[in-house]
Every structure is written in C-alpha cells, then in structure tokens.
Amino acid sequence: MKSFTLSAIAALAALLPTSLAQTHTDCFPLNTTGCPSMQALGSNATFIFTTTGIPSNDKIWRKQNQGKIDWEEKQGATFTIERSGDSPMVQSRFYMLFGRLESEALDEIDWEFLGSNTTHALTNYFGKGNTSSFDRGKEFPMDAPQDEFHNYTIDWTKERIQWWLDGKMLRELVPAQALNGFNYPQTPMNVRLGMWAGGDARNNAAGVVEWAGGETNFDQGPFTMSVQQVYAKDYTEAKEYSWDGMDKSGSWEKVKVVKGGPSDPSPVLKEIQSPSGVRNRWAALPQSAKIGIIAGALGVFVLLLCVMAFCCVKQRRAGRREHAALLAEERKEAAELNTYKMQMQGGKFAMGSRGFRSKA
C-alpha cells in the first residue's frame, strides 16, 4: 500500500482480514461509566514511515499483538505474518472525532485487503461493536494490483463517510444506511494499522476462514504489508474527548469535546509539534499550501535581496558624494595653503626693499 493517506481520517489495513480481529476495547462506554478520557489530535499531522519507520515514541504510537514490524527506507513500515497467531498492529494514542477509524465505542471504518483477491479493495464499517453480519463490506476493483503502492483515503463526518482510492471516490455512506444511524460510526477513534490472517483456522471461526478465501497456508509466507505514510486530520481543535454523559445511544452529540487550541494542545499534539515532529507538521500541509509558503518565502527572500541591493547602491552613492566632498575640501584647503604661501613670500620681498632704502 502506498502512502496510506487519511484525509481527515485514519484507516485500518489488513491482509486476509476482517475487522473483527482488530475490534476491541478495554472500556465500553455505552454500558460502563468512568471510561477514561481520550487525548485528541485536535489538528493534523503526517507520519512519514520511509524515514522513521513506525515511530518508536510510545507517546504517539504503541505496538499491539504478536508479529514483526520492520522498517525499510524505500518500503516504509513493513508488517509481517510468519506463523499462526501473528497479527502485528500499531495504534495511535491520539483520537479524532470526525476524521478517522477505530474507537473505544467499537465504531470502525476500514480499508481491507484479501490476500486471496489481490485485484480488489474492500470498504467496510462497524458500529457499536455490531459484527453480526458481513453485508456491510463492499468490494471495488483496483486499477493496479495491491502489491503496488496506492493512496487510500477515508473522509469521515457526521453527515457521511467517503472511501477514496488514488483520488477517486468509490463509496459514500450516510447514517440512514447504517441501521437508521445507530451503527453509523460517530464516536472518537484512533488510528490502527495492522494485518492478520483471516484464514488462520486455529484462531478464527469457520465463517471467517471461508470469508477470507480459505485456510491460510503459512508455508507460502511470509506475508507482508507496507505503509509509507499516514496523514491524519482531526475535524475538531479538541484537547481531549470525554465519555461523561454518554448513554446507550452512542451519539456523537453525547461526546464531550474539551477544547484546547494552539496555546493548550493535548500532550500527544505537543509531542508531534516538538522539534522532532516539525517534519510531520510540514508534510501534513496540502501541496498548494506548501507551494504558497515556498513562494512566499522566496518572495520575502527576493524582497530582502532587493532591499539589500538598494541599500548597497544608496550607500555607494552616498560614499561617492562623501568622497567627492572630501576631495573638494582637500583641494580647497590646498589652494588656500598655496595662496597663503605666495602671500607670505611677497610680503618678505617688500619688507626687504623698504629696509634697503632706510639704510641708504
């Protein structure tokens, strides 16, 4: 997968997957009180895995489950399944409300990829932990095989979810299409990237194995997935999200958005905005914004050069005028000195003549 980009949202990628293996929560807020608040992203960031791999900073990402996650400069973060039970995954410690993918309320929005069908991509979603059917997923043909890099985007708002592949929208879902809105994902979600073997008969039910295209032959492995970069954007400027007041409706309106802003961001956003995260902030900008900033910087640079050139020319002219004035003053003083000498010489001659006459 190429630049696993999330335009307003984060996505879950999987090999031989169904989202079921990745859907879990330690505290289900629809029937439990006191679930902890979640750090909000409250902004946007791009994580470039071709230069850093999956960030080792556990204040932003944490690794989950068995399996290898390696880093390659060209491929990026590479997830590997070698044996039964492997399901390497990382998930972000930050959350977004409208702008991404899996949540503690067991809402989920997915891009999924079947190893048994490498020419199609599967879009999927789940709400409130309801995984009772497999009729939510929709497959779409890909213009190029899965083993080439692609841009997968999910754009998520309270009005609709859109799945985009390489800049082309393939699917749109509105709340009314998801069990009258109840199963429509609408609670804070974090970013989860991972893969697992849906055909792992030792760890999955027969229906899941059948859905995945049959039992996985691990002797044909290892199986890999690569992610070059992830762009995540939170549609709020929150510092955190709180479950206080949440009821069994699971509605986005029951989520308490604790505002932060530039002067009071969440701890995870501070980490992203630290000097080591400047690259991510720059990479997160749209291309047009980057061009504008570069053009503006060049404009300022050119203006500075012009000002410097003007100042230099002005200074040179001023210097020439000062030099000319000094030279004129020197010439004037020389002329006055010369006149004075001549006058002195003439005076001596007259005095001598007068003295001769007196003597006679």
Kinemage of the C-alpha trace (Angstrom):
@kinemage 1
@onewidth
@group {chain A} dominant
@subgroup {mainchain}
@vectorlist {calphas} color= white
{ca met a 1} P 0.000 0.000 0.000
{ca lys a 2} L 1.330 3.359 -0.933
{ca ser a 3} L 1.218 6.333 1.324
{ca phe a 4} L -1.568 5.063 3.477
{ca thr a 5} L -3.098 8.551 3.499
{ca leu a 6} L -6.029 9.520 5.660
{ca ser a 7} L -7.703 12.674 4.523
{ca ala a 8} L -9.485 13.512 7.739
{ca ile a 9} L -9.407 10.008 8.971
{ca ala a 10} L -7.300 7.077 9.889
{ca ala a 11} L -7.729 3.667 8.400
{ca leu a 12} L -7.091 0.047 9.291
{ca ala a 13} L -5.277 -2.001 6.679
{ca ala a 14} L -5.317 -5.767 6.733
{ca leu a 15} L -4.118 -8.799 4.814
{ca leu a 16} L -6.573 -11.684 4.717
{ca pro a 17} L -8.666 -9.621 7.078
{ca thr a 18} L -11.934 -8.960 8.598
{ca ser a 19} L -12.110 -6.114 11.046
{ca leu a 20} L -13.289 -8.435 13.778
{ca ala a 21} L -9.800 -9.354 14.947
{ca gln a 22} L -8.838 -5.732 15.464
{ca thr a 23} L -12.060 -4.566 17.132
{ca his a 24} L -11.815 -4.463 20.890
{ca thr a 25} L -11.920 -2.053 23.807
{ca asp a 26} L -10.903 -2.163 27.444
{ca cys a 27} L -13.861 0.000 28.477
{ca phe a 28} L -17.170 0.033 26.585
{ca pro a 29} L -18.715 3.463 27.333
{ca leu a 30} L -22.243 2.585 26.210
{ca asn a 31} L -22.784 0.367 29.231
{ca thr a 32} L -19.886 1.314 31.527
{ca thr a 33} L -19.330 4.511 33.475
{ca gly a 34} L -15.971 6.034 34.241
{ca cys a 35} L -14.271 5.186 30.952
{ca pro a 36} L -11.105 7.317 30.692
{ca ser a 37} L -10.958 10.404 28.504
{ca met a 38} L -9.032 10.251 25.241
{ca gln a 39} L -6.236 12.545 24.075
{ca ala a 40} L -7.381 14.376 20.965
{ca leu a 41} L -5.244 15.044 17.929
{ca gly a 42} L -7.068 18.361 17.522
{ca ser a 43} L -5.074 19.223 14.415
{ca asn a 44} L -3.382 17.382 11.550
{ca ala a 45} L -0.117 15.543 11.101
{ca thr a 46} L 1.650 13.385 8.560
{ca phe a 47} L 3.753 10.454 9.731
{ca ile a 48} L 6.389 9.526 7.150
{ca phe a 49} L 7.402 5.920 7.703
{ca thr a 50} L 10.002 5.801 4.899
{ca thr a 51} L 12.348 7.903 7.007
{ca thr a 52} L 11.456 6.813 10.520
{ca gly a 53} L 9.506 3.575 10.289
{ca ile a 54} L 6.753 3.200 12.858
{ca pro a 55} L 7.684 5.862 15.426
{ca ser a 56} L 9.377 4.425 18.461
{ca asn a 57} L 7.942 7.252 20.548
{ca asp a 58} L 5.348 5.421 22.617
{ca lys a 59} L 3.706 8.729 23.481
{ca ile a 60} L 2.283 8.716 19.950
{ca trp a 61} L 2.135 5.053 18.856
{ca arg a 62} L 2.031 1.729 20.620
{ca lys a 63} L 2.589 -1.717 19.170
{ca gln a 64} L -0.020 -4.398 19.735
{ca asn a 65} L -0.209 -8.152 19.238
{ca gln a 66} L 2.272 -10.740 18.019
{ca gly a 67} L 4.207 -10.322 14.782
{ca lys a 68} L 7.046 -8.277 13.292
{ca ile a 69} L 7.038 -4.643 12.254
{ca asp a 70} L 10.229 -3.662 10.436
{ca trp a 71} L 11.436 -0.526 8.718
{ca glu a 72} L 12.839 -0.112 5.228
{ca glu a 73} L 13.842 3.221 3.728
{ca lys a 74} L 12.015 2.549 0.457
{ca gln a 75} L 9.043 0.482 1.611
{ca gly a 76} L 8.414 2.215 4.917
{ca ala a 77} L 6.913 0.330 7.859
{ca thr a 78} L 6.575 -3.346 6.937
{ca phe a 79} L 4.203 -5.624 8.843
{ca thr a 80} L 4.933 -9.353 8.593
{ca ile a 81} L 2.954 -12.530 9.315
{ca glu a 82} L 5.122 -15.638 9.504
{ca arg a 83} L 3.087 -18.112 11.548
{ca ser a 84} L -0.300 -18.828 13.034
{ca gly a 85} L -1.324 -16.258 15.606
{ca asp a 86} L 0.646 -13.366 14.110
{ca ser a 87} L -1.324 -10.127 13.802
{ca pro a 88} L 1.090 -7.178 14.064
{ca met a 89} L -0.613 -3.854 14.634
{ca val a 90} L 0.132 -0.348 15.863
{ca gln a 91} L -2.400 2.133 17.110
{ca ser a 92} L -2.163 5.811 17.829
{ca arg a 93} L -2.556 7.176 21.317
{ca phe a 94} L -4.394 10.172 19.900
{ca tyr a 95} L -8.045 10.193 18.874
{ca met a 96} L -10.098 12.162 16.374
{ca leu a 97} L -13.794 12.944 16.221
{ca phe a 98} L -14.740 13.014 12.552
{ca gly a 99} L -11.564 12.436 10.752
{ca arg a 100} L -10.586 8.698 11.086
{ca leu a 101} L -11.200 4.990 12.100
{ca glu a 102} L -11.498 2.691 15.168
{ca ser a 103} L -12.817 3.652 18.619
{ca glu a 104} L -13.454 2.583 22.176
{ca ala a 105} L -17.204 2.521 21.438
{ca leu a 106} L -16.370 -0.127 18.849
{ca asp a 107} L -17.113 2.082 15.889
{ca glu a 108} L -14.873 1.243 12.973
{ca ile a 109} L -14.192 2.353 9.399
{ca asp a 110} L -11.934 0.174 7.287
{ca trp a 111} L -9.955 -0.331 4.170
{ca glu a 112} L -9.432 -4.101 3.939
{ca phe a 113} L -7.476 -6.290 1.546
{ca leu a 114} L -7.888 -10.009 0.966
{ca gly a 115} L -4.766 -11.962 0.164
{ca ser a 116} L -6.979 -14.305 -1.831
{ca asn a 117} L -8.120 -11.433 -4.082
{ca thr a 118} L -5.281 -9.076 -4.939
{ca thr a 119} L -7.194 -7.123 -7.617
{ca his a 120} L -9.898 -5.675 -5.349
{ca ala a 121} L -10.101 -3.499 -2.227
{ca leu a 122} L -12.812 -3.861 0.393
{ca thr a 123} L -14.502 -0.946 2.171
{ca asn a 124} L -16.153 -1.750 5.481
{ca tyr a 125} L -17.552 -0.268 8.690
{ca phe a 126} L -18.941 -1.401 12.033
{ca gly a 127} L -20.898 0.412 14.708
{ca lys a 128} L -21.196 -0.135 18.449
{ca gly a 129} L -19.464 -3.496 18.214
{ca asn a 130} L -22.164 -4.985 15.994
{ca thr a 131} L -20.292 -7.540 13.866
{ca ser a 132} L -23.209 -9.904 13.370
{ca ser a 133} L -23.180 -9.756 9.583
{ca phe a 134} L -20.788 -9.420 6.687
{ca asp a 135} L -23.116 -7.467 4.411
{ca arg a 136} L -21.620 -4.036 5.175
{ca gly a 137} L -18.473 -4.585 3.161
{ca lys a 138} L -18.289 -3.583 -0.496
{ca glu a 139} L -15.536 -4.614 -2.875
{ca phe a 140} L -14.172 -2.448 -5.655
{ca pro a 141} L -11.786 -3.344 -8.490
{ca met a 142} L -8.368 -1.685 -8.426
{ca asp a 143} L -6.698 -0.182 -11.484
{ca ala a 144} L -3.391 -1.625 -10.334
{ca pro a 145} L -2.588 -4.680 -8.154
{ca gln a 146} L -2.394 -4.485 -4.395
{ca asp a 147} L 1.338 -5.103 -4.403
{ca glu a 148} L 1.851 -1.640 -5.887
{ca phe a 149} L 1.622 1.398 -3.644
{ca his a 150} L -1.703 3.249 -3.515
{ca asn a 151} L -3.285 6.167 -1.710
{ca tyr a 152} L -6.208 5.016 0.470
{ca thr a 153} L -8.338 7.765 1.972
{ca ile a 154} L -11.311 7.847 4.329
{ca asp a 155} L -13.117 11.143 4.845
{ca trp a 156} L -15.450 10.950 7.824
{ca thr a 157} L -18.019 13.477 9.048
{ca lys a 158} L -21.291 13.255 10.948
{ca glu a 159} L -23.145 13.508 7.617
{ca arg a 160} L -21.277 10.862 5.559
{ca ile a 161} L -18.269 8.602 5.148
{ca gln a 162} L -16.363 8.521 1.885
{ca trp a 163} L -13.788 5.967 0.751
{ca trp a 164} L -11.289 7.198 -1.851
{ca leu a 165} L -8.707 5.188 -3.783
{ca asp a 166} L -5.933 7.058 -5.600
{ca gly a 167} L -8.002 10.235 -5.679
{ca lys a 168} L -11.231 8.567 -6.882
{ca met a 169} L -14.233 8.245 -4.582
{ca leu a 170} L -15.526 4.666 -4.585
{ca arg a 171} L -18.181 4.716 -1.892
{ca glu a 172} L -20.252 7.021 0.286
{ca leu a 173} L -22.257 6.014 3.349
{ca val a 174} L -24.834 8.185 5.150
{ca pro a 175} L -26.239 7.479 8.628
{ca ala a 176} L -29.647 6.359 7.369
{ca gln a 177} L -27.962 3.444 5.578
{ca ala a 178} L -26.426 2.126 8.812
{ca leu a 179} L -29.402 0.745 10.761
{ca asn a 180} L -31.050 4.164 10.926
{ca gly a 181} L -27.878 5.724 12.191
{ca phe a 182} L -27.243 3.544 15.255
{ca asn a 183} L -24.500 1.597 13.531
{ca tyr a 184} L -23.070 4.701 11.894
{ca pro a 185} L -19.531 5.319 13.282
{ca gln a 186} L -19.744 8.579 15.237
{ca thr a 187} L -17.520 8.382 18.311
{ca pro a 188} L -13.826 9.305 18.800
{ca met a 189} L -11.497 6.887 17.031
{ca asn a 190} L -7.778 6.273 16.912
{ca val a 191} L -5.568 5.144 14.045
{ca arg a 192} L -4.906 1.432 13.763
{ca leu a 193} L -2.615 -0.101 11.172
{ca gly a 194} L -2.278 -3.824 11.064
{ca met a 195} L -2.663 -7.154 9.330
{ca trp a 196} L -3.839 -10.591 10.358
{ca ala a 197} L -4.621 -13.925 8.736
{ca gly a 198} L -8.365 -14.298 8.381
{ca gly a 199} L -7.668 -17.814 7.136
{ca asp a 200} L -5.896 -18.796 10.350
{ca ala a 201} L -8.122 -21.774 11.245
{ca arg a 202} L -6.559 -22.133 14.697
{ca asn a 203} L -7.669 -18.657 15.728
{ca asn a 204} L -10.756 -17.848 13.652
{ca ala a 205} L -14.227 -19.288 13.237
{ca ala a 206} L -15.087 -21.312 10.156
{ca gly a 207} L -17.206 -18.457 8.750
{ca val a 208} L -14.298 -16.051 8.954
{ca val a 209} L -11.942 -18.523 7.269
{ca glu a 210} L -14.449 -19.024 4.478
{ca trp a 211} L -14.936 -15.270 4.108
{ca ala a 212} L -11.151 -14.802 3.850
{ca gly a 213} L -10.975 -17.201 0.913
{ca gly a 214} L -9.987 -20.375 2.707
{ca glu a 215} L -7.389 -21.570 5.167
{ca thr a 216} L -4.040 -19.767 5.188
{ca asn a 217} L -1.021 -21.865 4.198
{ca phe a 218} L 1.743 -20.327 6.297
{ca asp a 219} L 4.351 -22.301 4.351
{ca gln a 220} L 3.706 -19.861 1.496
{ca gly a 221} L 4.661 -16.924 3.712
{ca pro a 222} L 5.880 -14.673 4.984
{ca phe a 223} L 3.022 -12.299 4.162
{ca thr a 224} L 3.761 -8.580 4.297
{ca met a 225} L 2.112 -5.185 4.179
{ca ser a 226} L 3.998 -1.890 3.799
{ca val a 227} L 2.896 1.607 4.758
{ca gln a 228} L 4.842 4.638 3.550
{ca gln a 229} L 2.953 7.403 5.283
{ca val a 230} L -0.204 8.266 7.187
{ca tyr a 231} L -1.946 11.620 7.169
{ca ala a 232} L -4.455 12.177 9.948
{ca lys a 233} L -6.652 15.205 10.453
{ca asp a 234} L -8.997 15.851 13.334
{ca tyr a 235} L -12.004 17.987 12.421
{ca thr a 236} L -12.014 19.500 15.905
{ca glu a 237} L -9.462 21.531 17.841
{ca ala a 238} L -10.009 19.464 20.946
{ca lys a 239} L -7.555 18.763 23.716
{ca glu a 240} L -9.411 15.623 24.731
{ca tyr a 241} L -12.700 13.762 24.393
{ca ser a 242} L -14.698 12.698 27.424
{ca trp a 243} L -17.345 10.000 27.781
{ca asp a 244} L -19.063 11.907 30.604
{ca gly a 245} L -22.748 11.959 29.748
{ca met a 246} L -22.560 9.193 27.155
{ca asp a 247} L -25.592 6.891 27.062
{ca lys a 248} L -26.563 3.783 25.104
{ca ser a 249} L -27.372 5.868 22.025
{ca gly a 250} L -23.677 6.140 21.200
{ca ser a 251} L -24.392 9.500 19.575
{ca trp a 252} L -21.619 11.943 18.683
{ca glu a 253} L -23.686 14.630 20.421
{ca lys a 254} L -23.080 12.846 23.750
{ca val a 255} L -19.304 13.048 23.400
{ca lys a 256} L -17.865 15.913 25.427
{ca val a 257} L -15.323 17.840 23.371
{ca val a 258} L -12.818 19.551 25.667
{ca lys a 259} L -11.380 22.425 23.686
{ca gly a 260} L -7.670 23.030 23.597
{ca gly a 261} L -6.311 25.200 20.822
{ca pro a 262} L -2.776 26.328 19.905
{ca ser a 263} L -1.983 27.544 23.417
{ca asp a 264} L -3.304 24.427 25.164
{ca pro a 265} L -2.915 21.340 22.935
{ca ser a 266} L -3.148 17.761 24.070
{ca pro a 267} L 0.058 16.068 25.324
{ca val a 268} L 0.270 13.948 22.183
{ca leu a 269} L -0.058 17.005 19.934
{ca lys a 270} L 2.722 18.688 21.907
{ca glu a 271} L 4.848 15.640 21.173
{ca ile a 272} L 4.022 15.813 17.477
{ca gln a 273} L 4.769 19.544 17.417
{ca ser a 274} L 8.120 19.087 19.144
{ca pro a 275} L 11.276 19.726 17.052
{ca ser a 276} L 11.301 16.089 16.004
{ca gly a 277} L 7.760 16.460 14.740
{ca val a 278} L 8.262 19.551 12.601
{ca arg a 279} L 8.702 17.375 9.547
{ca asn a 280} L 5.330 15.795 10.187
{ca arg a 281} L 3.622 19.164 10.514
{ca trp a 282} L 5.152 20.343 7.223
{ca ala a 283} L 4.311 17.126 5.414
{ca ala a 284} L 0.726 17.378 6.622
{ca leu a 285} L 0.146 20.577 4.673
{ca pro a 286} L -1.646 20.383 1.301
{ca gln a 287} L 0.596 20.754 -1.734
{ca ser a 288} L -0.983 24.111 -2.573
{ca ala a 289} L -0.180 25.384 0.912
{ca lys a 290} L 3.416 24.180 0.613
{ca ile a 291} L 3.756 25.944 -2.752
{ca gly a 292} L 2.280 29.091 -1.250
{ca ile a 293} L 4.643 29.013 1.710
{ca ile a 294} L 7.663 28.355 -0.514
{ca ala a 295} L 6.587 31.092 -2.936
{ca gly a 296} L 6.045 33.462 -0.041
{ca ala a 297} L 9.441 32.639 1.441
{ca leu a 298} L 11.096 33.130 -1.942
{ca gly a 299} L 9.222 36.411 -2.348
{ca val a 300} L 10.474 37.614 1.022
{ca phe a 301} L 13.998 36.468 0.129
{ca val a 302} L 13.886 38.310 -3.203
{ca leu a 303} L 12.485 41.398 -1.469
{ca leu a 304} L 15.311 41.258 1.055
{ca leu a 305} L 17.825 40.976 -1.774
{ca cys a 306} L 16.263 43.990 -3.481
{ca val a 307} L 16.340 45.983 -0.246
{ca met a 308} L 19.956 44.991 0.315
{ca ala a 309} L 20.839 45.887 -3.271
{ca phe a 310} L 19.074 49.237 -2.934
{ca cys a 311} L 20.837 49.921 0.334
{ca cys a 312} L 24.173 48.981 -1.203
{ca val a 313} L 23.596 51.255 -4.218
{ca lys a 314} L 22.408 54.039 -1.959
{ca gln a 315} L 25.383 53.583 0.318
{ca arg a 316} L 27.782 53.563 -2.619
{ca arg a 317} L 26.254 56.767 -3.948
{ca ala a 318} L 26.444 58.329 -0.521
{ca gly a 319} L 30.047 57.193 -0.265
{ca arg a 320} L 30.852 58.711 -3.636
{ca arg a 321} L 29.283 62.003 -2.605
{ca glu a 322} L 31.204 61.980 0.686
{ca his a 323} L 34.424 61.152 -1.163
{ca ala a 324} L 33.828 63.924 -3.691
{ca ala a 325} L 33.068 66.412 -0.920
{ca leu a 326} L 36.180 65.365 0.979
{ca leu a 327} L 38.308 65.638 -2.155
{ca ala a 328} L 36.867 69.083 -2.878
{ca glu a 329} L 37.574 70.139 0.690
{ca glu a 330} L 41.152 68.868 0.392
{ca arg a 331} L 41.628 70.729 -2.885
{ca lys a 332} L 40.168 73.888 -1.347
{ca glu a 333} L 42.495 73.620 1.627
{ca ala a 334} L 45.462 73.007 -0.692
{ca ala a 335} L 44.559 76.044 -2.786
{ca glu a 336} L 44.158 78.209 0.304
{ca leu a 337} L 47.527 76.991 1.594
{ca asn a 338} L 49.181 77.734 -1.699
{ca thr a 339} L 47.686 81.237 -1.774
{ca tyr a 340} L 48.862 81.824 1.769
{ca lys a 341} L 52.432 80.780 0.870
{ca met a 342} L 52.512 83.077 -2.102
{ca gln a 343} L 51.280 85.942 0.016
{ca met a 344} L 53.947 85.253 2.611
{ca gln a 345} L 56.701 85.214 0.010
{ca gly a 346} L 55.519 88.539 -1.479
{ca gly a 347} L 55.468 90.190 1.976
{ca lys a 348} L 59.088 89.270 2.699
{ca phe a 349} L 60.273 90.844 -0.536
{ca ala a 350} L 58.544 94.163 0.200
{ca met a 351} L 59.972 94.345 3.710
{ca gly a 352} L 63.469 93.777 2.395
{ca ser a 353} L 63.157 96.564 -0.138
{ca arg a 354} L 61.961 99.012 2.463
{ca gly a 355} L 64.901 98.141 4.698
{ca phe a 356} L 67.424 98.761 1.913
{ca arg a 357} L 66.031 102.191 1.336
{ca ser a 358} L 66.167 103.046 5.025
{ca lys a 359} L 69.756 102.014 5.240
{ca ala a 360} L 70.787 104.204 2.355
